[in-house]
Amino acid sequence: MAGTGYWERLTQSRVSRRRALAGTAAAGAGIAALSTVGCGGGSDGDSIPNEPDKSGLLGTPQDTLSQAKPGGTFKSLLTTDVVSFDPLSSSSFNTQSSVAYYTYPRMLKFKTVKRPDRATGASEGDLAEGFELSNDKLSITFKIRPGLKWEQKAPTSGREIDAEDVVFSWNKFAKVSPFRADFAYSETNPSAPVESVSAPDKRTVVFKMKQPDASIVQLFTTAILFFVMPRESDGGFDPKGEVRGYGPFLLDQYTPSALHVWKKNPDYYVKGRPFYDKVENPIVPEYATRLSQFKAGNVWLSVATQQDIVQTKKDVPAVNLFQGDSHTLTPSFYSFGYEGNSPFKDERVRQAVSLLVDRELMADTIGGREALTKEGLDVPTRYHTAVGAGWDGFWIDPQDEKKFGPNAKYLITNIAEAKKLLTAAGFPNGFESNFYYNQGSQYGSAYTNAANIIPGMMSEGGIKFKQDPKDYQTDYLPNYYYGYAAGNTKGFNGMIYGAERGYPTVASQIFATMHKDGPRFHGMTPNGLNAAQGDPQVNSMIDKIRQEFDLAKQQSLVNDFIRYMTGKAYNIPFPVSGLTFGTYWPCVANQSVYRTYAGGAATVETYGNYVWIDTTKPPFKPA
């Protein structure tokens, strides 16, 4: 097996094997560890590490907003082109991040804060001036900001945005969006909150809820769900291939598979913003080319992997090296198929799988911790649970067994205990099974490397996995990732390695992935039957969490949920999250000083409103 060979090469070269067994501190950087500049999640988590910088490589972010000068072209890039410009019909996160973030408004947006403060998830107006949630939590009313106008191009021709655009966009979203089950109630999406929308006048929009949902404000705020588009996109122009927007930027030039250029919207409601005139995003799919372009000063924001980040700083001393201060909200995961004679119907087998995950190896290799610490860089880390380590106030530290409880042991590597559990489950000599994962490049090279490590880890307990990579679109997504999603009961037999998209709240995340009605539910069963119906206890716990508006009470409910899920081991999170490093050219003034909520995702707003181009700094002028 390819994975076994890869595992052997790693274990032969590794020093200090299985430090976790000795009870050392949790460590490592997860595959999807949050490194997006300007983001921050939670309210009371880790700040920038207090450890002194022994490397001498780290810079200190400086607030230069008072010195900001307008103008210039921001140099960034994309790794792939979009398949559609329409965020209401596309399932691609790339459509949201590469198009909608720039030019289509949301009802609300998350507030931006200045370091060292951390964004809390508080909302403020975007297209709407504000909102009012009814006392019974069954309706939310928005007032449209007056005087905002769609792009001057026909057919929108500078028309003022009104409530009819919102109604049109919602009805389209509820009908065709791949994300409608997260948000729009229907007979096939019975647990989603929003039932209908109306427009009493041109500036007022009222959304009615089928049931209360404590995430409702954040669902209207996040940049991963609902955007407002002009109603002329229904026949007046092709929204999949054209843009008629209103946001910080307007589309200036598009060359398929080659280049996106965005120009400043002169009528943006935040006066004097964005600071820069244009954003150039060439499409550069090859990592080596991206890295060389960054080193040459043709791209200004970090492109290097954690393994290459220090060498990049050494190769180009003029660039700034910084460390993020937010842990990952949504870790990748391992989950199971329960069909036929699946051994994973027995929770002891699932617990054994969790115990066989070598968290220290993942930290040192996939997360690059070993190389970073050798350079004198501190890498504060946390173990993931069923709720990602970045959700401060909700997450519980498995290293704190007193607070976590006895189930914490299932998140600590222990081969001997895993073998005992397998023997008790009737597999004293282990068993054979299939390991499914995405064979494409959508999740990056770190994902593939991690997929190659897993079979070797499991073999140390006697579980012999046959690696079976699947085509992303035609096989992996419909038959494995969505194998138990709402409306799909086909299922499979084996284990999958998956990656998740972001969510604006813990409640919306666990509903989407762990509730039987969730659009990305991955299956679970307490008795080996009807895995598509989930565990009734889990379904009930999530329902209560979603309807609890008191933050402290909701956090307590989530703590209980984490403990229960850890014992059942239905979903084994990627082991660890570390605070990752990035590089940027000094001309990007105010970089990493201001940040928005990590669950919000639209960093374009922060960049456009707070970041400016300082032409007195490298690469414009020598250091």
C-alpha positions as CSV (number, residue, x, y, z in Angstrom):
1,M,0.0,0.0,0.0
2,A,1.3,3.5,-0.9
3,G,0.2,4.8,2.5
4,T,2.1,2.1,4.4
5,G,5.3,2.9,2.5
6,Y,4.9,6.6,3.2
7,W,4.3,5.8,6.8
8,E,7.5,3.7,7.0
9,R,9.6,6.5,5.5
10,L,8.3,8.9,8.1
11,T,8.7,6.7,11.1
12,Q,12.3,5.8,10.1
13,S,13.3,9.5,10.1
14,R,11.3,10.6,13.1
15,V,12.7,11.5,16.5
16,S,10.9,11.4,19.8
17,R,8.2,9.0,18.7
18,R,4.8,9.1,20.4
19,R,5.4,12.0,22.8
20,A,1.6,12.2,23.3
21,L,1.6,8.8,25.1
22,A,3.7,10.4,27.8
23,G,1.1,13.1,28.3
24,T,3.0,16.0,26.8
25,A,1.2,19.1,25.7
26,A,-1.0,19.0,22.6
27,A,0.8,20.3,19.6
28,G,0.8,20.6,15.8
29,A,-0.7,22.5,13.0
30,G,-3.8,21.0,11.2
31,I,-4.1,20.8,7.5
32,A,-6.7,23.5,7.4
33,A,-5.3,25.6,10.2
34,L,-6.6,29.1,9.8
35,S,-3.9,31.3,8.3
36,T,-6.1,33.8,6.4
37,V,-4.8,37.2,7.2
38,G,-7.2,39.5,8.9
39,C,-9.4,36.8,10.3
40,G,-10.2,36.0,13.9
41,G,-12.7,33.8,15.7
42,G,-14.2,33.6,19.1
43,S,-13.8,36.0,21.9
44,D,-11.3,34.9,24.5
45,G,-8.8,32.5,22.9
46,D,-5.1,32.5,22.3
47,S,-3.5,35.8,21.4
48,I,-0.2,36.2,19.7
49,P,2.2,33.8,21.5
50,N,3.8,35.2,24.7
51,E,6.9,33.1,24.0
52,P,9.9,35.3,22.9
53,D,10.8,35.1,19.3
54,K,14.0,33.0,19.4
55,S,14.2,33.0,15.6
56,G,14.7,36.7,15.1
57,L,12.5,36.3,12.0
58,L,9.1,37.6,13.1
59,G,7.9,41.1,12.5
60,T,5.4,43.1,14.5
61,P,2.2,44.4,12.7
62,Q,2.0,48.2,12.6
63,D,-1.2,50.3,12.5
64,T,-0.6,52.9,9.7
65,L,-4.2,53.8,9.0
66,S,-3.6,57.5,9.8
67,Q,-0.9,57.5,7.1
68,A,-3.0,55.8,4.4
69,K,-2.8,57.1,0.9
70,P,-5.3,56.1,-1.9
71,G,-4.3,54.6,-5.2
72,G,-2.4,51.8,-6.8
73,T,-3.1,48.2,-7.9
74,F,-3.1,45.4,-5.4
75,K,-1.2,42.3,-6.6
76,S,-2.7,39.0,-5.6
77,L,-3.5,35.8,-7.4
78,L,-5.9,32.8,-7.7
79,T,-5.0,29.2,-7.9
80,T,-8.0,28.2,-10.1
81,D,-10.6,29.9,-12.2
82,V,-14.2,30.1,-11.3
83,V,-16.7,27.8,-13.1
84,S,-19.5,30.4,-12.6
85,F,-19.9,34.0,-11.5
86,D,-23.3,33.3,-9.9
87,P,-23.1,32.8,-6.1
88,L,-26.8,31.9,-5.9
89,S,-26.5,28.9,-8.1
90,S,-22.9,27.7,-7.8
91,S,-21.7,25.2,-5.2
92,S,-18.1,26.4,-5.6
93,F,-16.5,28.3,-2.7
94,N,-14.3,29.8,-5.4
95,T,-17.3,31.6,-6.8
96,Q,-17.9,33.2,-3.4
97,S,-14.3,34.1,-2.6
98,S,-13.2,35.2,-6.1
99,V,-16.4,37.0,-7.3
100,A,-19.1,37.5,-4.7
101,Y,-16.8,38.8,-1.9
102,Y,-15.8,41.6,-4.3
103,T,-19.0,42.7,-5.8
104,Y,-22.3,41.3,-4.4
105,P,-23.7,42.6,-1.1
106,R,-25.1,40.7,1.8
107,M,-27.7,41.9,4.2
108,L,-25.2,42.3,7.0
109,K,-21.4,41.9,7.5
110,F,-19.3,41.0,10.5
111,K,-17.6,43.9,12.4
112,T,-13.9,44.5,11.9
113,V,-11.7,45.0,14.9
114,K,-8.2,46.1,15.6
115,R,-5.5,43.8,16.9
116,P,-5.2,42.7,19.7
117,D,-9.0,42.7,20.1
118,R,-10.7,39.7,18.7
119,A,-13.7,39.7,16.5
120,T,-16.7,38.3,18.4
121,G,-19.2,37.7,15.5
122,A,-21.1,40.9,16.1
123,S,-22.9,42.1,12.9
124,E,-23.4,45.5,11.3
125,G,-25.2,46.7,8.2
126,D,-24.1,46.0,4.7
127,L,-26.9,46.2,2.1
128,A,-29.2,46.8,5.1
129,E,-28.7,49.7,7.5
130,G,-29.7,47.4,10.3
131,F,-32.1,44.7,11.5
132,E,-34.7,43.9,14.1
133,L,-35.4,40.4,15.4
134,S,-38.9,39.9,16.7
135,N,-39.5,38.9,20.4
136,D,-40.7,35.5,19.4
137,K,-37.6,35.0,17.2
138,L,-39.8,34.1,14.3
139,S,-39.2,37.1,12.0
140,I,-36.3,39.4,11.2
141,T,-36.8,42.8,9.5
142,F,-34.2,44.6,7.4
143,K,-34.1,48.2,6.2
144,I,-32.3,48.6,2.9
145,R,-29.6,51.3,2.9
146,P,-30.9,54.1,0.6
147,G,-29.1,55.3,-2.5
148,L,-27.0,52.2,-3.3
149,K,-26.9,51.6,-7.1
150,W,-26.2,48.6,-9.2
151,E,-23.4,48.9,-11.8
152,Q,-23.9,51.5,-14.6
153,K,-23.7,48.8,-17.4
154,A,-27.0,47.8,-19.0
155,P,-29.4,46.3,-18.0
156,T,-28.9,47.5,-14.4
157,S,-27.8,51.0,-15.7
158,G,-27.2,52.4,-12.2
159,R,-30.6,51.5,-10.9
160,E,-31.1,51.8,-7.1
161,I,-31.1,48.6,-5.2
162,D,-34.4,47.9,-3.5
163,A,-36.3,45.3,-1.6
164,E,-37.5,43.5,-4.8
165,D,-33.9,42.6,-5.5
166,V,-33.6,40.9,-2.1
167,V,-36.9,39.0,-2.6
168,F,-35.8,37.9,-6.1
169,S,-32.4,36.8,-4.7
170,W,-33.9,34.9,-1.8
171,N,-36.4,33.0,-3.9
172,K,-33.7,32.0,-6.3
173,F,-31.4,31.0,-3.5
174,A,-34.2,28.9,-1.9
175,K,-34.9,27.2,-5.2
176,V,-31.5,26.5,-6.8
177,S,-28.6,27.1,-4.3
178,P,-26.7,24.0,-3.3
179,F,-26.6,25.6,0.2
180,R,-30.3,26.2,0.5
181,A,-30.7,23.4,3.1
182,D,-28.5,25.3,5.5
183,F,-30.9,28.2,5.5
184,A,-34.2,27.9,3.5
185,Y,-37.1,25.8,4.9
186,S,-39.0,23.4,2.6
187,E,-40.6,20.0,2.9
188,T,-37.2,18.5,1.9
189,N,-35.3,20.8,4.3
190,P,-37.6,20.6,7.4
191,S,-35.0,21.8,9.9
192,A,-33.9,25.0,8.0
193,P,-35.1,28.2,9.6
194,V,-36.4,30.7,6.9
195,E,-39.8,29.9,5.5
196,S,-40.7,33.0,3.4
197,V,-39.8,36.6,2.5
198,S,-41.8,39.7,1.8
199,A,-41.3,43.3,0.9
200,P,-43.9,45.7,2.5
201,D,-42.2,48.6,0.7
202,K,-39.1,49.3,-1.4
203,R,-36.8,49.6,1.6
204,T,-38.2,47.0,3.9
205,V,-37.7,43.2,3.8
206,V,-39.2,40.8,6.3
207,F,-38.1,37.1,6.6
208,K,-40.4,34.7,8.4
209,M,-39.0,31.7,10.2
210,K,-40.5,28.3,10.5
211,Q,-38.7,27.8,13.8
212,P,-36.4,29.9,15.9
213,D,-32.7,29.6,15.1
214,A,-30.0,31.2,17.3
215,S,-27.7,31.5,14.3
216,I,-30.2,33.5,12.2
217,V,-28.3,36.9,12.4
218,Q,-25.0,35.2,11.5
219,L,-26.6,33.3,8.7
220,F,-27.6,36.6,7.1
221,T,-24.1,38.0,7.9
222,T,-21.8,35.3,6.7
223,A,-20.2,35.5,3.2
224,I,-20.7,31.8,2.5
225,L,-24.4,31.7,2.0
226,F,-26.7,34.4,0.8
227,F,-25.8,37.3,-1.5
228,V,-28.1,39.8,-3.2
229,M,-28.1,40.1,-6.9
230,P,-30.0,42.4,-9.3
231,R,-33.3,41.0,-10.6
232,E,-32.1,41.7,-14.1
233,S,-29.9,38.6,-13.8
234,D,-33.1,36.7,-14.5
235,G,-32.9,37.0,-18.3
236,G,-31.3,40.5,-18.6
237,F,-27.8,39.1,-18.5
238,D,-26.2,35.7,-17.9
239,P,-25.1,35.8,-14.2
240,K,-22.9,32.7,-14.7
241,G,-20.7,34.5,-17.2
242,E,-21.3,38.2,-16.4
243,V,-21.3,40.5,-13.4
244,R,-23.5,43.5,-12.6
245,G,-22.5,44.2,-9.1
246,Y,-22.4,46.6,-6.1
247,G,-19.7,46.2,-3.6
248,P,-16.2,47.5,-2.8
249,F,-15.2,46.5,-6.4
250,L,-16.6,46.0,-9.9
251,L,-15.3,43.6,-12.5
252,D,-13.0,45.4,-14.9
253,Q,-11.4,42.6,-16.9
254,Y,-11.8,38.9,-17.2
255,T,-9.7,36.5,-19.2
256,P,-10.8,32.9,-18.7
257,S,-8.2,30.7,-17.1
258,A,-5.8,33.6,-17.0
259,L,-6.8,36.8,-15.2
260,H,-9.4,38.6,-13.0
261,V,-9.1,42.4,-12.6
262,W,-11.3,44.3,-10.2
263,K,-11.7,48.1,-10.1
264,K,-12.7,50.3,-7.2
265,N,-16.4,51.1,-7.0
266,P,-16.6,54.9,-6.9
267,D,-20.1,54.7,-5.4
268,Y,-19.3,52.4,-2.5
269,Y,-21.2,53.4,0.6
270,V,-18.0,53.5,2.7
271,K,-16.7,56.8,1.6
272,G,-13.0,56.9,0.5
273,R,-12.8,53.1,0.3
274,P,-11.4,51.0,-0.9
275,F,-8.0,52.7,-0.8
276,Y,-6.5,51.1,-3.9
277,D,-7.8,51.5,-7.4
278,K,-7.6,47.9,-8.7
279,V,-6.9,44.3,-7.7
280,E,-5.1,42.0,-10.2
281,N,-5.7,38.3,-9.7
282,P,-3.8,36.2,-12.3
283,I,-4.6,32.5,-12.2
284,V,-1.5,30.5,-11.2
285,P,-2.2,26.8,-10.6
286,E,1.4,25.7,-10.1
287,Y,2.7,26.1,-6.6
288,A,6.3,26.5,-7.7
289,T,5.3,29.3,-10.0
290,R,3.2,31.0,-7.3
291,L,6.2,30.9,-4.9
292,S,8.6,32.3,-7.4
293,Q,6.2,35.1,-8.3
294,F,5.9,36.0,-4.6
295,K,9.7,36.0,-4.2
296,A,10.0,38.3,-7.2
297,G,7.6,40.8,-5.7
298,N,4.9,40.2,-8.3
299,V,2.5,38.8,-5.7
300,W,2.3,40.4,-2.3
301,L,0.5,38.0,0.0
302,S,1.7,34.7,1.4
303,V,1.7,31.6,-0.9
304,A,4.3,29.4,0.8
305,T,3.4,26.2,2.7
306,Q,4.3,25.9,6.4
307,Q,7.2,23.7,5.3
308,D,8.6,26.5,3.0
309,I,7.6,29.6,5.0
310,V,10.9,30.1,6.9
311,Q,13.0,29.4,3.8
312,T,11.0,32.0,1.9
313,K,11.8,34.5,4.6
314,K,15.5,33.6,4.4
315,D,15.5,33.8,0.6
316,V,13.8,37.2,0.6
317,P,14.7,39.0,3.9
318,A,12.7,42.1,2.8
319,V,9.4,40.3,3.3
320,N,7.6,40.3,6.7
321,L,7.0,37.0,8.5
322,F,4.0,37.0,10.9
323,Q,2.0,34.5,12.9
324,G,-1.7,34.2,12.9
325,D,-3.6,34.1,16.3
326,S,-6.7,32.0,15.5
327,H,-7.0,28.3,15.5
328,T,-9.0,26.4,12.9
329,L,-12.8,26.5,13.2
330,T,-13.6,23.6,10.9
331,P,-11.1,20.7,10.9
332,S,-11.0,18.0,8.3
333,F,-12.4,14.7,9.6
334,Y,-12.6,10.9,9.4
335,S,-16.0,9.3,9.4
336,F,-17.5,5.9,8.6
337,G,-19.7,3.9,6.4
338,Y,-22.1,1.5,8.1
339,E,-23.4,-0.7,5.3
340,G,-23.2,-4.5,5.1
341,N,-20.8,-6.1,7.6
342,S,-19.1,-2.8,8.4
343,P,-16.9,-3.2,11.5
344,F,-17.5,0.5,12.3
345,K,-21.0,-0.3,13.5
346,D,-19.3,-1.1,16.8
347,E,-18.3,2.1,18.7
348,R,-15.3,0.3,20.2
349,V,-13.8,0.0,16.7
350,R,-14.4,3.7,16.0
351,Q,-12.8,4.5,19.4
352,A,-9.8,2.4,18.4
353,V,-9.4,4.3,15.2
354,S,-9.3,7.6,17.1
355,L,-6.7,6.1,19.5
356,L,-4.5,5.0,16.6
357,V,-4.3,8.5,15.1
358,D,-0.7,9.6,15.8
359,R,-1.3,13.3,16.7
360,E,2.4,14.0,17.2
361,L,3.4,12.7,13.8
362,M,0.7,14.8,12.1
363,A,1.8,17.9,14.0
364,D,5.5,17.5,13.1
365,T,5.0,16.5,9.4
366,I,1.8,17.7,7.9
367,G,1.7,20.8,10.1
368,G,5.4,21.5,9.7
369,R,5.9,21.9,13.5
370,E,9.2,20.1,13.7
371,A,10.9,22.3,11.1
372,L,9.4,25.5,12.5
373,T,10.5,24.8,16.1
374,K,14.0,24.0,14.9
375,E,14.1,27.6,13.6
376,G,13.1,28.9,17.1
377,L,9.5,29.6,16.2
378,D,6.9,28.8,18.8
379,V,3.8,26.9,17.5
380,P,0.9,27.1,20.1
381,T,-1.4,24.2,19.4
382,R,-4.7,22.7,20.4
383,Y,-6.3,19.3,19.9
384,H,-9.5,19.4,17.8
385,T,-12.8,17.9,19.1
386,A,-16.1,17.4,17.4
387,V,-16.1,21.2,17.5
388,G,-13.0,22.9,16.0
389,A,-10.3,24.2,18.3
390,G,-10.9,27.8,17.1
391,W,-14.4,28.1,18.6
392,D,-13.4,29.8,21.9
393,G,-16.0,29.4,24.6
394,F,-17.4,26.3,22.9
395,W,-14.3,24.1,22.5
396,I,-13.0,22.1,25.5
397,D,-9.4,21.1,25.8
398,P,-9.0,17.3,25.8
399,Q,-5.7,17.8,27.6
400,D,-7.7,19.0,30.6
401,E,-9.3,15.8,31.6
402,K,-10.8,17.3,34.7
403,K,-12.9,19.7,32.6
404,F,-13.4,17.4,29.6
405,G,-14.2,14.2,31.5
406,P,-13.3,10.6,30.9
407,N,-13.9,10.6,27.2
408,A,-10.9,12.8,26.7
409,K,-8.8,9.6,26.5
410,Y,-10.2,8.9,23.1
411,L,-8.4,11.9,21.7
412,I,-5.0,10.8,23.0
413,T,-2.9,8.4,21.0
414,N,-2.8,5.0,22.7
415,I,-2.0,1.9,20.6
416,A,-2.2,-0.6,23.4
417,E,-5.7,0.6,24.4
418,A,-6.8,0.5,20.8
419,K,-5.8,-3.1,20.5
420,K,-7.7,-4.0,23.6
421,L,-10.8,-2.3,22.2
422,L,-10.5,-4.2,18.9
423,T,-10.1,-7.5,20.7
424,A,-13.2,-6.8,22.8
425,A,-15.1,-6.0,19.6
426,G,-14.1,-9.4,18.1
427,F,-11.1,-8.4,16.1
428,P,-8.1,-9.6,18.0
429,N,-6.1,-9.8,14.7
430,G,-7.5,-6.6,13.3
431,F,-9.5,-6.5,10.0
432,E,-9.4,-5.3,6.5
433,S,-11.4,-2.3,5.2
434,N,-11.4,0.4,2.5
435,F,-10.2,4.0,3.0
436,Y,-11.8,6.5,0.6
437,Y,-10.6,10.0,-0.1
438,N,-10.5,12.7,-2.8
439,Q,-7.8,12.0,-5.4
440,G,-8.0,15.5,-6.9
441,S,-6.0,18.6,-5.9
442,Q,-9.0,20.5,-4.6
443,Y,-7.9,20.1,-0.9
444,G,-4.1,20.7,-1.5
445,S,-1.0,18.6,-1.2
446,A,-1.2,18.5,2.7
447,Y,-4.5,16.6,2.4
448,T,-3.0,14.0,0.1
449,N,0.0,13.6,2.3
450,A,-2.2,13.1,5.4
451,A,-4.3,10.5,3.4
452,N,-1.1,8.6,2.8
453,I,-0.2,8.5,6.4
454,I,-3.5,7.2,7.8
455,P,-3.2,3.5,6.6
456,G,0.2,3.2,8.3
457,M,-1.1,4.5,11.6
458,M,-4.1,2.1,11.5
459,S,-1.8,-0.8,10.6
460,E,-0.1,-0.5,14.0
461,G,-3.4,-1.6,15.6
462,G,-4.0,-4.3,13.1
463,I,-6.5,-2.4,10.8
464,K,-5.4,-3.0,7.2
465,F,-6.8,-0.2,5.0
466,K,-6.9,-0.4,1.3
467,Q,-6.5,3.1,-0.1
468,D,-9.2,3.8,-2.6
469,P,-8.9,7.4,-3.9
470,K,-12.0,8.6,-5.8
471,D,-12.6,11.2,-8.5
472,Y,-13.8,14.3,-6.6
473,Q,-16.9,15.3,-8.7
474,T,-18.1,12.0,-10.1
475,D,-17.5,9.6,-7.2
476,Y,-16.1,11.0,-4.0
477,L,-18.7,13.7,-3.4
478,P,-21.9,11.9,-4.4
479,N,-21.1,8.4,-3.1
480,Y,-18.9,9.1,0.0
481,Y,-18.9,12.7,1.2
482,Y,-22.6,12.9,0.6
483,G,-23.2,9.2,1.2
484,Y,-25.5,9.8,4.1
485,A,-26.5,13.4,3.5
486,A,-30.2,14.4,3.8
487,G,-32.1,12.6,1.1
488,N,-29.3,10.1,0.4
489,T,-29.5,6.6,2.1
490,K,-27.1,4.7,-0.1
491,G,-24.1,4.8,2.3
492,F,-21.0,2.8,2.0
493,N,-18.7,0.4,3.9
494,G,-15.3,1.7,5.1
495,M,-13.8,5.0,6.3
496,I,-13.6,8.4,4.5
497,Y,-11.2,11.3,4.9
498,G,-13.1,14.5,4.3
499,A,-12.7,18.3,4.4
500,E,-15.4,20.8,5.4
501,R,-16.3,24.2,4.4
502,G,-16.6,27.1,6.9
503,Y,-19.7,28.0,8.9
504,P,-20.6,31.2,10.8
505,T,-21.5,29.5,14.1
506,V,-20.9,26.3,15.9
507,A,-24.6,25.5,15.8
508,S,-24.8,25.9,12.0
509,Q,-21.7,23.7,11.6
510,I,-22.8,20.8,13.7
511,F,-26.3,20.9,12.2
512,A,-25.0,20.8,8.6
513,T,-22.6,17.9,9.3
514,M,-23.9,15.9,12.2
515,H,-27.7,16.2,12.2
516,K,-29.8,13.8,10.1
517,D,-31.4,16.7,8.3
518,G,-28.0,18.4,7.6
519,P,-27.1,19.0,4.0
520,R,-23.6,17.5,4.6
521,F,-24.5,14.9,7.2
522,H,-22.0,12.1,7.3
523,G,-24.0,9.3,8.9
524,M,-24.0,7.7,12.3
525,T,-25.9,5.0,14.1
526,P,-26.0,3.9,17.8
527,N,-27.2,0.4,16.9
528,G,-25.8,-0.4,13.4
529,L,-29.1,0.4,11.7
530,N,-30.4,3.3,9.6
531,A,-27.2,5.3,9.6
532,A,-28.9,8.0,7.4
533,Q,-31.3,8.7,10.3
534,G,-28.4,9.4,12.7
535,D,-28.2,9.0,16.4
536,P,-31.5,10.3,18.0
537,Q,-29.5,11.6,21.0
538,V,-27.2,13.7,18.7
539,N,-30.2,15.0,16.7
540,S,-31.9,16.1,19.9
541,M,-28.8,17.7,21.3
542,I,-28.2,19.7,18.1
543,D,-31.9,20.8,18.0
544,K,-31.6,22.2,21.5
545,I,-28.3,24.0,20.7
546,R,-29.7,25.6,17.6
547,Q,-32.7,27.0,19.5
548,E,-30.8,28.3,22.6
549,F,-30.2,32.1,22.3
550,D,-28.5,32.5,25.6
551,L,-24.8,32.3,24.8
552,A,-23.6,30.8,28.1
553,K,-26.3,28.2,28.0
554,Q,-25.6,27.4,24.4
555,Q,-21.9,27.0,25.2
556,S,-22.7,24.6,28.0
557,L,-24.9,22.5,25.7
558,V,-22.1,22.4,23.1
559,N,-19.6,21.2,25.8
560,D,-21.9,18.3,26.6
561,F,-22.3,17.6,22.9
562,I,-18.5,17.4,22.5
563,R,-18.1,15.0,25.3
564,Y,-20.9,12.7,23.9
565,M,-19.5,12.8,20.4
566,T,-16.0,12.0,21.6
567,G,-17.2,8.9,23.3
568,K,-19.2,7.7,20.3
569,A,-16.4,8.5,17.9
570,Y,-18.8,8.9,15.0
571,N,-16.7,11.8,13.6
572,I,-13.0,11.8,14.3
573,P,-11.6,15.3,13.8
574,F,-8.2,16.0,12.2
575,P,-5.9,15.8,15.2
576,V,-4.5,19.3,15.9
577,S,-4.5,23.0,15.1
578,G,-1.5,25.2,15.3
579,L,-1.1,29.0,14.9
580,T,0.3,29.2,11.4
581,F,2.8,31.5,9.8
582,G,2.6,33.7,6.7
583,T,4.7,36.2,4.7
584,Y,3.8,39.4,3.0
585,W,5.6,42.3,1.3
586,P,5.9,45.5,3.4
587,C,4.1,47.5,0.8
588,V,0.9,45.9,2.1
589,A,0.4,48.5,4.8
590,N,-1.8,47.5,7.8
591,Q,-1.5,43.8,7.0
592,S,-2.8,41.6,9.9
593,V,-3.6,44.7,12.0
594,Y,-7.4,44.6,11.4
595,R,-9.4,41.4,11.2
596,T,-12.9,40.3,10.7
597,Y,-14.7,37.2,12.2
598,A,-13.3,33.9,11.0
599,G,-16.8,32.6,10.4
600,G,-17.4,35.5,8.0
601,A,-14.8,34.7,5.5
602,A,-15.0,37.9,3.4
603,T,-11.5,39.3,4.0
604,V,-12.0,41.5,0.9
605,E,-14.0,43.9,3.1
606,T,-11.1,44.2,5.6
607,Y,-8.5,44.6,2.9
608,G,-10.6,47.2,1.0
609,N,-11.3,49.3,4.1
610,Y,-8.1,49.1,6.1
611,V,-5.2,47.9,3.9
612,W,-3.4,50.4,1.6
613,I,-0.4,50.3,-0.7
614,D,2.7,51.9,0.6
615,T,4.9,52.6,-2.4
616,T,7.8,53.7,-0.1
617,K,8.3,50.1,1.0
618,P,9.5,46.9,-0.8
619,P,9.1,45.7,-3.4
620,F,8.7,49.3,-4.7
621,K,11.8,50.5,-2.8
622,P,14.7,48.6,-1.3
623,A,14.5,47.7,2.4
